[in-house]
Amino acid sequence: MQSSGKLLRITILLVCLLADIFYATAQKHDNNNPEWSQDYKPFRIAGNLYYVGTYDIGCYLITTPAGHILINTGLDSTVPMIRAHIEAMGFRFSDIKILLSSQAHFDHVGGMAEIKRQTKAKVMIDEGDAAVMEDGGNSDYLFGGKGIGSMFEPVKVDRLLHDKDTIKLGDMQVVMLHHPGHTKGSSSYLFDVKDKHRKYRVLIANMPTILDGAKPGMASYPGVAKDYAYTLKSMKNLHFDLWLAAHASQCHLHEKHKPGDAYRPKAFMDRKGYDEEIDDLQKAYREKLGSK
């Protein structure tokens, strides 16, 4: 009995130690990227699509009479901010029914477990990122397995998504696009919204930033170079009216919209800017992964 009690105490201490390391690591990243947790006034982008993220982490709310879809949840520490933003737009946080992500990195999914707890929403994730979501990032091909345990709170995946799967809620149909490389299950989303003037085809793009440390044939992700090449080619051929990104800085959101600006969907009609971003990523791909 004494041995069992001692073992339990040691186990609890180890769990607490790993939790302390996790939060210290997350705090370090927050301090290095203060714009990830900096507030930014929410606004209506177009039709029933709203920006509810932080200054740089793109979180997007799609509203319907049957409930709402939230793409990306930001950091665990910014959940209260995201909730306040949604409520400031006149919607109930508890009406979120579906949670999606652009990529299984803690800056985009760190708050997902908590938001799922509060709303009972279904978590729908590209199959390539499902394992990483459920072990809190510990199996991430670059950042996992460092002996520090989870990078974010693990969250159970309710539905596995595959390329061109459709997520339906109310009158909305959101198509998930499998865009691997940055993570094994990085995802972009295509859908239509409309206002009293017109309909808009919207792309929420997961721009495939080439991560330092990604190498062709690496043991943890042998197909990383091939997947990046596929994604860049696929994204170059997409058709849309408006585009936004997992990071606000990637789509130059702050140049297109200032707090207090009037409703102006056309500010996000920027095919030239999108193509330039893809071209820059293609150049980085050739330089970092040594591919033509």
C-alpha positions, 0 to 999 in steps of 0.5 A, a space after each residue: 500500500 505504501 509503495 502504491 501511494 509513493 508511486 502515485 505521488 511521484 506520478 502526480 509530481 511528474 505530471 505537474 512538472 511536465 505541465 510547468 514545462 509546457 506552460 513555460 514553453 508556451 509563455 516563451 513563444 507568447 513573449 517572442 510573438 506578442 502580436 499573437 495575443 494582442 487584442 484587435 477589434 473584431 469586424 464583419 468581413 463579408 456576409 456572414 463571415 467575421 474576423 474574431 481573432 487576435 492582432 495576428 492569429 486569424 480566427 474566423 466565425 461563419 454564422 448560420 441560423 443553425 449555429 456557427 463554425 469557428 476556424 482556428 481558436 488561437 492560444 489557450 490564453 486568448 480564449 476569453 478574448 475570442 469569446 468577447 469578440 464573438 459576443 461583441 459581434 452579437 452572437 452567442 459563444 455557446 452557439 458554436 457547433 463546429 471547430 476547424 483548424 488551419 494547422 495543428 500548431 498551438 498558436 492556432 489550436 491552443 484554445 480548442 480544447 477549452 472552447 470545445 469544453 465550453 460549447 460542446 462543439 464538434 472538432 473536425 480535423 484533417 486526418 493528417 493532423 488528427 494524431 497531433 491534435 489528440 496528443 497535444 502536439 507531441 507527435 508533431 514532425 518537427 516540434 514533437 518528441 522533445 521530452 517536454 510533453 504536449 505543446 497544447 491541451 490535447 483534444 478529441 477529434 470528432 470527425 476526420 476530414 479529407 481533401 475536398 470534404 464538405 462541412 455542412 451547417 445550416 445553409 453553409 457548405 465549407 470545403 476543406 482543402 488538404 494543403 500539407 507541408 507546414 503540418 501533415 494535415 494543414 488545411 485551407 477552406 473554400 466557401 460562399 457568403 453573400 450580402 444584399 449586393 452579391 455573393 463572394 467566394 472566400 478562401 481562408 488560406 493556410 499559407 505553407 510557410 517553409 519551416 526551418 528544420 524541414 528536410 527532404 526525406 526526414 525520418 519523421 516526415 519523409 514526404 515533406 518536400 513532395 507535400 509542400 510542392 503539391 500544396 504550392 501548385 494546388 494553391 496557385 490554381 485556386 479561384 476565389 473572390 476574397 482571401 484571408 489567412 491563418 495569420 493576419 500578417 500573411 494577407 496584410 489584413 491590417 493594411 486592408 482593414 483598420 479598426 473602425 473602418 466601414 464594412 468593405 468586402 472588396 478590401 479583401 479582393 487581392 488576387 495580386 497579393 495572393 499570387 505574390 505570397 505564393 511566389 515568395 513561398 515557392 522561392 523559399 521552397 526552392 532555397 530551403 528544400 533544394 527543389 526545382 
